[in-house]
Amino acid sequence: MIVLGILSVFAVLACHWLGIFLIRSLFNATLGSFPVRRVMGAEVSFGLAIFGLVLINFADVTVCALLVMAGSQVPGSVPMNFGDAFLYAISNFTTLGLAAPEGSRVPPIAGPLIAMSGIVSFGWSTSFLVACSHAAQKWRNASGAL
């Protein structure tokens, strides 16, 4: 069970890495596409990056919820529906913590592994936003924008 949990953490982080790769490509493409003085190009690019990160984090939580649903399919227990699994996953992903619903058989290691994925994902997202902010500032300085 622990090996499956660790593999799940890597699956979530791989999903996050792919998402950040795609967002970085979108950010770089939009940064130079918008005229600065008319459309505030750097701000639009930065806003798109933030929106993309929100979508990635929801995708990460959805992956965790699906894994929790799969892990709770133990004979003799009440299988978790997606809503309960998503609530459990998002509560633990944001490191607030939440006990599994009564009657379900979620492995005890699931909560800490989901929390670990969330800590890494949020830290990674923060450093990505700082890098985007620096890139936007450098682009503003290079283009002579106000």
Secondary structure, DSSP 4 states (H G I P E B T S, - for coil): -HHHHHHHHHHHHHHHHHHHHHHHHHHHHHHHHS-HHHH-HHHHHHHHHHHHHHHHHHHHHHHHHHHHHHHT--TTSPPPPHHHHHHHHHHHHTT---PPPTT----TTHHHHHHHHHHHHHHHHHHHHHHHHHHHHHHHHHHT--
